[in-house]
Structure formats: C-alpha cells, structure tokens
Amino acid sequence: MKKMVIGLIATIALLLGLASFAGFPPSYLLSAPGVATGIGSKLLCSARYVSGFSEQQSFDDLVQYSGILQELTVEFDSNERTVTTSLFGLSEKTANYLPNIGCAIDYSGYSQRTSVQTQESQLSAALWPLGDTVGTADARIQELLQRLLGVDNELGLNTRALLVAHRGSVIAEAYGQGADATTPLLGWSMAKSLTSIMLANLEYRGLLDLNETPGFAQWQTDRRTQIRISDMLTMTDGLAFSEEYNPGDDATAMLFTEPSASDFVMQKAVLHEPGTHFNYSSGTANLLSRIYFERAGGYQENYDGYMESIHKPLAFQNAIFEVDASGVYMGSSYLYASARDWARIGELMLNGGVINEQRIVGEDWVAKATTPNASGNEKAYGYQWWLNRGNKELRWSDIPEDAYSAQGNRQQYLMVIPSLDLLIVRLGWTAGGYPVNERFSEIIGNL
C-alpha cells in the first residue's frame, strides 16, 4: 500500500513537472485525468451503443482529440452496456447506456435517468419527412455526393454522411466509414439549434415568453436578473463562460467532470452587459435546457414533453437526445441523429415552423431566430443558428445570403437555404477545417 501511494505521488509530481516545462499551468495537468476519463467513457459509450460503431472505430475516433487518450485503459461491457476508462490510476469513470436516452457518466447520488420511463421511436415507411422512405435519387446530385464523399475521405476529412433535400424531398445521399441512412451520428453543437426550437415550442404553447428572464432563483440577487432568455438564445447573455477545450477549462469541466451541466454554469458571473457582447457558450445552451426542464415540471415531464411536442411531430426515426446525470437534456452537445433526422429539423425551418402538417413553433419565430443579433462584435448569429449575413462580409461567400446553419464540432453542418428551398447535411469526424463554402456551393451549382 505504501509503495502504491509513493508511486502515485511520484506520477503526479512528474506530470506537474512536465506541465510546467511545457508552459501549462498546474491546473491543466491536475484536471487532465478527470477530463480524459470523462470524455473517454462518455464518447465511447455513445459511439458504441448509440451509433453502433465497433469498439475499434469508437476508440480511433476518440483519440483524435488528444494523444493522452491513447493511454486510457478501456473496458467495454456489452452485457451491461457500460464503458469504464481509467488513466494511470489517477482517475476512473464509467458511462452507462439506457434505452432511448443514450449514455451519461455515472456519478454517486445521481440516479435520475433510471427513473424515466422512455419510449421507442415510431418508425414509419411513409415518405420523408413523415417517414424514412425517400424517392428516386437525382442521378446527377447522387453522383456528385458520392464523388465528394470519396474525395473528402481520400483527404482524411472523414465524411460519413452527405444529404441534399430540395423542395421538400431528399434527392440524394451518400454514406461512408460505417455509417448508413439509419445511423444516429453525433451533431455536437448542432443540438443547440434544436434546443432553441424546444424553447420556441414552449412559447407557442403559451408556457414561456422568450423576452422574459429565466427566473432562476440563483440569479435573483445580482446583475444576472437583467438577462433575458432572448439574450441567452443569441449568446449575448454576458456570462463569464470559457469555451476553450483544454483540461481545467469551463467547457471540458462541464461536459466531462460535472453531474449537472446546468448547475455548473448557473454559478457563472456576469462579465458583459446583457445583450451587448457575443460570447459563444455551450454553458448557456445547457442553461436553456434547464429552462425547458423547469417549465416542463420535472424528470418524466421533461422527457414526455420533448417526445410529444418535438420528437414525434418531427417524426424522428433514428434520434436520441441524451440527458446528463441530473436528468436535464444536454442541449449544448448530445443529440445523435441520422442525416435524414437532422434534415427534418431544417425542413421545419424552411416551412416556417410547420412539418408533417403540425405547427411546432409560432409563425414569426423562424424569422426572429434567423435575424442578426444586436451585439457589437458578432452579429451573424441568431437563436442558436449561425447566419450567413449580419457581419460586414458573408460567412460563406459563394452561398446565398439568406443561408443559415446548425454547426457542430468535427465539422457537422445542417445548412438551410430558404431562397433555394434547399437543405444540405454534412456529418463526419474532421480534425481541423472543412471546405464547406467550396463543397456546398458546388452542390448548389449542380441543381
């Protein structure tokens, strides 16, 4: 026992020494084991048991984030559908899968997920977007998507899904690297755009006013009482949240070391006057999910409200929206959905808030959600949607000005182009940038 303690102390001392030598603060290395085991257990669990990728592909994807993840000891338990990871004996975490709500990291004292009665998706053979049947592909666009997917993967861009929907129909789609039309793929921050729709649905049903304050009890004694939900939707709430992705940073701590993402962010102070300064914040997105949770009325009500008002009307076929250990939707990051399901979100936007003959958001909400914000530093962002217009120059120079997009880490895109009645979905696992302007403009030029 004494030798183990001495060995552990020596390992920590070595890591801190290396951190100092490399120019990193000690907090970086002190946080690294917990972040590494958190990201490892969570992402491996979802990749394996939600997306259905092999253990090897799941691990190969994971280690692209950092070389230290190669050092994880990983145990997959296919019977229990859990993944346990450890790093040098300094940290160990387990994530577990539950049907229909996916994976989350286990934390002592947090069993809220296990009490929720979930539902299977209602699969349908109806024509998209009501079901998962698509018509005959446009031969020219289909050939183009297959070529682009091949070129992307020769370049190491790891594209797994390309889909084009035009005038209400899926006209072409291409898949690779173990994915197909039914594979739920991680959208990362594309989940934020659905979170905004969820809040708009509450407003449409008379349960929320987006211009009011969120009403958090923790915010009633300081400047945070001035923050409106609309400020949060446009990332101009002014909260001091850091979106860097290093160990010890707000974003990594929230996602991989905290049982309640929203509780973690709730403590953040105001740094800027609300409504004046854009600061991209996954923390804010999880506070928006907390608003949805509180207005819904609890754990089961949160789940049932989403299923009845969002999931079923959209006719999601292969989608799982994960909650954290506290039972609140991870509105910043963890929606897994097929390319056809992601496109359904875009179709709702193109149709002014109506899909499958059901109105989900108010008639004027889509226009508000895609209007540039009033900040002084980044106007081309709406209600959790990235806009082409709003700044001095277009975000995508060769794509129509009215385009807007849900976007996520590893270069996930759901682009909506109202003037062309067009949707383009790109899903993959890209380290670095993706030539979205070049690729999407080529697709547009071939319509």
N, C-alpha and C positions, 0 to 999 in steps of 0.2 A: 504493500500500500504506500509506504514511504517513498519507494522508488517511483511509483506512478505519479505521485504528487510532484516530486522533484523534476520528473520528465515533463510534466505538464507546464510547470513554471519555466523550465528551460525553453520549451516550444514557444510559449507566449513571449518570453524575452527576445527570442530570435526573431519572431515576427515583428515585434515592435522595433527592433534594431533595423530590420530590413525596411520597414516603413519609413523610419527616419532617414535612412541612407537614400531612399528613392524620392524623398521630398514630400511624403504623405504625412499628415498628422496622425498621431497615435490612435485617434478615434476611428480612423479609416480601417486599420487592421483589427482593432478591438471589435468593430461591428461586422467585419467580413465573414467570420464563421457563421453567425446567425443569419445573415443575408444569403450566404451561399447555400446553406441547408434549407432555408425557406424557399428560395427560388427553385432549388433542385427538386424538393419534394412536391411543391405545387405544380410546376410546369410539367414535370414528368408524369405525375398522376393524371392531369388533364389530357396530355398528349396521348397517353396510353389508353385511358378508359373512357374519354370523351371523344377524341378524334379517331381513336382506334389505330394509331400508328404503332409499329413494332417497338420493342424496348430499345433496340439499337438506334432506330431513327429518332426516337424521342430523345435519347441521350446525345446523339450527334447534333441535333438542333440546339439542345440546352447549352452545350459547351461553346457554341459560337459567341455567347455573351461574355465569357471570361475564361482565361486559361486556368484559373484556380478551380473551376468547376470540374476539370478533368480529375482532380484529386478527391472528389466525393466518393465515398463508399455508398453504393445504392442497393437497396433491396426492394424488388417488386414482389408483392403478394397478390397473385391473380385470384386467389380464392376470396380474400377479404377486400380486394381491390384497393390496396393501400400502397404507398411508396414511402420508404424511410431512407433518409440520407444522413450521413454524418461526415464531419471534416476534422481529421486529425484528433478525434476525441474531444474537440473543443465545443462542438455543438451537434445536436441531433434533432431532427424534426420528422414528423410523419404527416402526410396528407392522405385523406381518405375520400373515396368516391361514393356518392349517394345517387341513386337513380333520379334522373330528371332535373337535378340541381348541381350535378358535377362534383368537383373536388374543392376542398379547402384544407388548410393546415389545421391540425389538431392543437387545441390549447386547453389546458386544465381549467375546468369550470365553465366551459363553453360547449353546450350540447344543443343549442337552439335549432340547428339544422336537422337534427334527428327527429324532432317533434313535428315537422311539417309533413302533411300528407300531400304527396305530389301526384301529378297526372302525366300519362304518356301523351306525346303529341298525336294529334288526329291526322293520320296520313291519308292522303287523298290522291286519286288518279285523275282528278279534274285538271283542266288546262291551267297552266301557270297564269296568274299568281294565286288562284284559288287552290290549286293542287300542284303536283310535281310533274305533270306531263307537259312537254314542250313540243312544238310543231316541227316541221321540216326545217332544217337549218338553211340559212342563206349561204350558198356554197362558197361565194367569194369571201365573205366575212369569216366563215368557218376555216377556210384555208389560211386566211391571214392570221387568225388567232393561233392556229397550230404552228405556223411559222414563227410567230413572235414568241410563243412559249418555248419552242426549240432554241431560238437564238438566246433568249434570256438564260436558259439553263446551261447552254454552252459557255456563257459569260459568267456563270456562277451566281446568278441572281435568284435562283431557287424559286421560280414562279410555279405555283401549284394550281391556280385557277384563274382563268380569264373568261369573262362572260359579258355579252352585249345584249341588252334588251332595247328594242326600238318600237315605238308606237304601241306599247302595251304587250309585246311578245318577246320572249327570249329567242333571238335569231341565230346565236352561235355561242358555243362554249368549248373550252379546251382545258384539260386537266393533266397533271403530272406529279411525279415524286410521291406516289402512294395515295394521292387524293382523287376523288371522283365527285360526281354530282350530289352525292349524299353525305359527303364527309363534313362534319362540323369543324370549321377552321377558326383559329383564334384571330379575332379582329383587333385585339388590344384596344387602342383608344377610339376605334370606331364605335365601341359601346357607348361612348359619351353622347353620340348623336341619337341613339335610341333612348337614352336616359332623358334627353330633352323632350322627346316625343311622349314619354311616360308622364312627365310633368304637365305637358300641354293637354294630355288626355284628362288629367285631374281638373285642369281649368275648364275644359269643355264640359265636364260633368258637374261643374259648379262646386268643386271641392277645394279649389285653390285659386288665388289671384297672383299671377306672376309678377305683379308690380308691388306686392306686399313684402314684408320682411319674413324670413323663415320661421321666426318665433322660437328659436332655440333658447331654452332657459339660461344656458351658459353665457349668452350674449347680451343679457338684459341690463348689465351694469356698466357697459363701456361703449366705445365708438362703434362696435360691431352692430349696435341697434340700428345703424343707418344703412346697413347692407340690405339690398332688395334681392329677391330671387332672380329678377332680370339681370342684375349685376353679376350674379353667380353664373348665370347661363352664358354671358358674354365674357367670362373670365376677367371681369373688371371689379371684382369684389374687394380688392386691395389687401387680401390676406397674405401674410408672410409665409408662403409655401414655396419650397425649392424643388424644382422638377429635374434636378440633376440625378443621374442614376449611378452614384457611387455609394459604397458602403458608408453608413453614417448619415446619408442624405435623407431628407423627408420622404421622397418618393419610395426609395427602397425600404426604408423602415416601415412605412405604411403598408406596403404590399406584402412584405415577406417576414416581418417580425411582430406585427400587431394583430391581436384577435379581432379588434374592431377598427376598421379603417376610418370610419366617421368620427369615433371618439378621439382618435389620434389628431385629426385635423381640427376638430372642434376647439382645441386649445390654442390654435394659432392666433396671434395678434394681428391688428390692422397695421399695414405698412404704408398704404396709399389711401387717399380719399376715395371712397367707393364711387365707381362709375368713370374714373378718370384715367386709369392705368391698366393696360392689358398685361396679365401675367398668367401664362399657360399653367394650369394646375390640375393634376389628377386628384389632388386632395379636394378641391372644390367639387369636382364631379361626384365624389363619394358623399359629400355633404348633400348634394342634390338627391342622391339615392336615399339618404337619411330622411329628407323631407318627404319623399314618396312613402317610405316606411311608416313614418309617424302619422301622416294623413290617412294611410290605409288602416291603421289601427292595431298593428301587431304582426306577429310572425306568420301565422296562417293567412291572415287577411292581406298581408303584403304579397305573398305568393299568389293567392287566389285572385287578387285584384289585377296583378300583372297577367296572369293566364287568361282571364275572362275579357279584359279590356285591351290587351296588346297582343299577346302570343296567338290566341285563337283568331281574332279578326284579321291579323296579318297572314294567317294560315301558315305559320312556320311549320316546316316539315322535319327539319334536322337542326334544331337550335336548342342550346342550353345556356341560360343566363345564370352564372354562378353567384352565390352569396358568400360572404366571409363567415368566419366562425361565429360572429354575433347574429347572423341571420339576415343581414342587410345586403341588398344587391351590390355587387362590385361594379358600380356604374362607370367607373373610370376605365375598365380594362377587360373584364372577363365574360364577354359574350362570344360563344362558339357557335358558328352557323355556317351552313353550306353557302356556296356562291349564289344559288337561287334564293335562299332566305335573305341574304344581305341585299339582293336586288329588290326584294319585296319592300324593304324599308325605303329604297329610292322610289319605287313605284307609288308608294303612299305620298311622298313629297311631290312627285310630278303631278299627281291627281288632286293637289290642293287639300290633302288630309283625308281623302277617301280611298279605300281599297276594298275589293270584294264586296262592293255595294254597301259598305259600312263606313260611316264617318268616325274617325278616331280623334281628330283634333279640330279645333274651330276653323271656320272658313278663312279667316285672315291670319291665322297663326303662321302658316308656311312663309308668307310674305314677310312677317316680322322676324321670323327665325333666320331669314337669309338676307337681312338688311345689315349693312356695315354698322359696327358699334361706334360709340362716341368717344373712345379713348384717344389719347394724344400720341400713342406710339404704335398701334397695330389695329387698324380699323377693319381689315378684311377677315373678320371673324364674326359669325352670328351667334345663334343659340346652340353652341356646341357643334357648329358646322364651319369648315374653312371655306372662305369665299374667294372667288377669282377677282372680284372687284372690291374697291374700298380704299386701297392704298394708291400711291401715285402711279404705280405700274401694275399690270395684271400679274397675278400669281403664276398663271400658265399662259404664256404669251400667244400660243397658237391654238388656244381653245376658246370658244365663245365666252364673252364677258359675263354672261349670266350663270356660268357653271359654279357649282359648289360641291364640296366633298366631305364625307366622313373619312378620317385618316387614322392609321394606327402604326405603332412600332413595327419594324421589319417590313415597312412599305406596303401596308394594307390600304386599299382605296375602294370607296364606293363613290363614283363621280356621277352627279346629276346635272344634266344639261337641258333645261326646260325648253329653250328655243328650238332644239332638235328632237324633243320628246325622246331623249336618249339616256340610257344608263350604262356605265362601264364599271365592272367589278374586277379588281386585281387582288389576289391573295397569294402570299408566299412567305418566304423566310430570308429576307435580304439584309445582309450586313452592309451598311452604307446607304447610298442613294439609289433611286430607281428612276429611269428616264421617262417619267410619267407624261411630260409635255410632248415628247417625241412619239412615244408609243400611242397615246390616246389620240393625238392629232392625226396619226396615220390611220387609225381606225375610223375616225370621223371623215377623213378624206376619201375613204373607200365605200361609204354608204351610198 
